[in-house]
Amino acid sequence: MSKLQKIFTVFALFITFIAAPAWAISKDDAKAKGLIGERTNGYLGVVVSQPSNDLTALVAKINKKRQSVYTQGAQKAGVERSVFEIRMGQRLQDRTPKGQYIQLPNGKWRKK
């Protein structure tokens, strides 16, 4: 491999790693495309059967943040986190726009 080819290869890898976050999908885009939806327990769920790694990572990241917020909210309200999660799940599903997915109590997904 010539020196020029090595430089080009390194440059291409660098650009790939820098640009990768720009290709990642946002929560709002994923919800609008029907890839994810609001579960009954206050957390996001994946609607599609074969999610991308980016989508799975996005849902996990958001759910981890939600769990932290729910823990704090439950402590302030003096209730168990599970109670707080269910209340938030109801609110989030109520606020979900028409055309996006919510999870039913039986675990199935329905477009609102």
Secondary structure, 3 states (H helix, E strand, C coil): CCHHHHHHHHHHHHHHHHHHHHHCCCHHHHHHCCCEEECCCCCEEECCCCCCHHHHHHHHHHHHHHHHHHHHHHHHHCCCHHHHHHHHHHHHHHHCCCCCEEECCCCCEEEC
